[in-house]
Amino acid sequence: MIPQNYQFAMDAGVYLLGVDSSEIGTRMPFDRGEIGDPAVFLIMGQSNGGNHGETRHQSEGRVFNFNPFDGLFYRASDPLLGATGTGGSPWCLLGDHLIKAGFARSVLFLPLCVGGATIKEWAPGGPYHHRMTFSIGRLRDAGLSPSHVLWHQGEADVLCGSSADEYVKSFWSLVDSLRRFNIDAPIYVATATFFAIPKGYEARQMVIRKAQTSLIDPNRGIFRGPDTDLIRDRFDGCHLGDRGLRDHARAWAKALIPSLSTDSELAPGALDTE
């Protein structure tokens, strides 16, 4: 059932009926003061950045989820509010990793990912660009702004045959929009192109991989995220299984915390929260 206080988001056209997670259940909102001064992650892209993983997870520490549809704060628990899908994500696990590593005293996720979205759909003029600006506006109304932007997208552009130039052009258009919106946070770009089903897309995957790699430019605030193509635990050939979600969370922790970038410090299981 859609909560009554989602009407504002529905009227604005940013709540995607039938695909956005609205599963609040028994979750109780937190007051803004209880959140503290968190590291705030704006997450955009497609399904593997949303709630399309095989298993759900819940944070153990001070990890929170800002819901752009009602403007409230919740404990981070899959499916995270703000993104599509009803399954699991890597973000609750990542939040606990970051707290344990001393990255921040509290973490807040604003996930907006839409399954099947292309990069052009997130750029200005695309249907999800307003989803981004609307959500940032609601976050600012709550007194916060993104401190980090995570971009996890690419498989849809492989499927539709986007060229490297098209991908790069759309990405920089999105970045320019964020900067005009006074979001000067570092942007981390994942390498994300892999799917095993359907077969026969290896050449197109390489095109988008190269495009994503070419975007990295620390002088412009664009940093390398994880290479999630290396994660092959895909329960349906594309979306991440339970092991894959854990590997995904560790990979993002490695990208965000250089001091934890060695295999020994972030070996499988080293930062598991179970």
N, C-alpha and C positions, 0 to 999 in steps of 0.2 A: 504494500500500500504506500502511495506517495504521501509524505508528510505535508500537512496543510501549509506550513511555512515555506514550501518550495515554490509557491505561486509566483513570487517575484522573479525567480530564475527561469521558470517556465514562460512567463510573459516576455522575458528578455531573449528567449530562444536559445539559452545555453544549456538547459537541462534536456538531455536526449532521452525522451520517453522510451522505455523498454530496453535500453542498453546501459544507461548510467546507473551505477549502484546507488540505491536509496535504502539499503538495508541497515537502518539504524537500530532496529530491535530494542534491546534494553539499554543501549548505550546512553550514558548520562553526560551532558555537556559540562565542560569546565569553564570557569570564569577566566577572563583574560589574565587576571593577576596570578592565577595558578600556573600559567604557562611559563612565566619568567621571561628571560631574554634568550630565546631559542635561536639556534641555527635554522633558517627557514629555507626549505627546498621546494622550488617550483619545478614540477616534473611534467614534461610534455613529450608527445610522441604517439606511439601506437600500442598494440596489445601487450607486448612483453614489458612495457612500462606501466601497465594497468593491472587489472584484477583478473587476468586470464591464465594464471598459473594453476598447477594441479592441486596444490594444498594451501589451505589458509594458515596464517600465522598471526600472533598477537604480540605486541611489544611487552617487555617486562619492565623497562625503565621509564624515564620521563620522555616518552616519545608520543607525539600528538599528531592529530589529523585535523587540518582546517577544512571544513566543508563549505565550499563556495555557494552551495545551493541554499543553505539557511544561515550562513555567516557565523556558525558556531564551532567551537573546539571540542574534540573528542579524543579519548585514548586511541592510539593507532591500533587498529584491529582490522584484518581483512574480512570482507572486501573493503578497501579504503574508499571513503566518500569523496567524490569528485571525479573519479575515473570510471571507465566502462568495465563491465565484467562482474561476475559473482564469485570468482575463485580467489586465488592467492596472488601475492605480489612479493618482491624482494625487500620492500621498503621497511616493514616492521623489523625485519632481521637487521637491515642496514642501520636503522636508528639505534638499536641496542648495541651493535658493534661500535658505533661512533661514541656513544655514551661511555662504554667500557674503556675505549681508547683515550678518553679525555678530550675528544674533539670539541665537545660542547656539554654544558650542564643539562640542556634540554634540546630536543629536536622537534621541528614541526614540518610536516609534509603537506604540500598542496599539490596533489596529483590530478592531472587533467587529461591523461592519455585516453585516446579513442581508438578502439580496435579497427584495424584496416585503414587508418588515416595516412594520407600521403603528406609529404612535406609542403607541397603547394597549398594544401587545405589549411595548414597552420599559418602560412604567410599572409600578409595583408591582402584582403580581397577573398581569402578562403573562408569556408564556413566555420572553422574553429578558431580563427583569429579573435573574433569577438568573445569567444569562450575564455580566451586568455586574458584579454583586457578587462572583461567583466570580473573575473576572479581576482585579478590583481587589485582592482578597485575595491572589492569587498574585503580583501586582506588589509588594505590600507585603512579602510573604515574601522577595522579592528585594531589599528595602531601598529601594523607590522608591514614589512616589505621583504621580498626575497633576498637572501644572502648568497644563494647558490641557485643556478639553473641547470637542470639535468635534461639532456636531450637523448631520447632512446627511440629511434625510428629508422626505417630503411627498407624493411621487407616489402611494404606496399609499393614502393618505387621500383623495386626489382620486378615485381609482378606486372606493373603497368608499363615497364620499359622506359623509365625516365633516363635521360642522358645525364652524364656527369655535370655538364654545364647547367642543365635545368635544375639539378639538385642544389648545386652551389649557389645559383642565383636566388632560389627560393630561400635558402638558409640565410644568406646575408640580408635579404629583405626582412626576414623575421628578426634577425639581430638588430637591424637598424630600427625596427619598430620598438623593440624592447628598450633600446637606448633612448629613443625619443620619449618613451614612457618613463624615463628617469630610473630605469633598472640598470645599474652599473655592475651588478653581480657577475662574478665569473661564470662562464657557460662551459659545461663539460659535455663533450660529444662522444657518445658511445659508437663503436663500430658494430652495427647491427644490420645484417643482411641475410643471415642464414635461415633456411628452412630446407628440410629434406623431402617434403611432400607439398606440391607436386615436384617431380624431378625435372632436370634439364635446364635449370636456371643458373648454372655455375658462372657462365660468362657475364650475365647481367649482374650477378652478385658481386663480381669483381669490379664492375664499373662503379657501383654505388660504394663499395669499400674504398676505392681510390678517391672518390669524391669526398667521403667523410674524412679520410686521412688528410686531404688537402686543406680542410677547413681549420686545422689547428694553427692558431696564431696567438701566442701569449701576449704579444703587443696589443692585440685587440680584445684581450680578455677571453679568448677561446682556448680551452685546454682539452687534453686527451682524456676521454673517459675509458672505460674498460672495453676490451675486444670480446664482446659477448658471442661472437661467432664461434669462439672456442668451446662454448658450453654446448654439449651435445645431448644432455638429458632432456629430450623433448618428447613429452608423452603422446603427442599427436603429430609429430614431425616438425612442429613449429614452436608451440608453447612449452614453457618450462615445467619439468617435473619437480618433485620436492627437492631432489639433490641439485637440480639446475637452479632453483630459486636460491638455495643456500650459496651455491657458487656465484650466482649473480650478485648477491649481497656482498660477499667477500671481495668480488672484483671491483665493485664501486668503492668499497672501503679502501682498497689499494690505490685507486685513482685519486681519492680525496685526501688520503693521508700518506704522503711519500715515505714517512718513517716506518710505515707498515707494509712496504712494498716487497719485502722478501718472502719467498715461499715458506721459510721456516716460521715466520711470525704470523702468517695468515694461511697456513696449511689447512687442508680440509678438516673441519672440526675444531680448529684452534680458537675460533671466536663464536662457536655455536652457542645459542642461548638456551638450549635444552638442558 
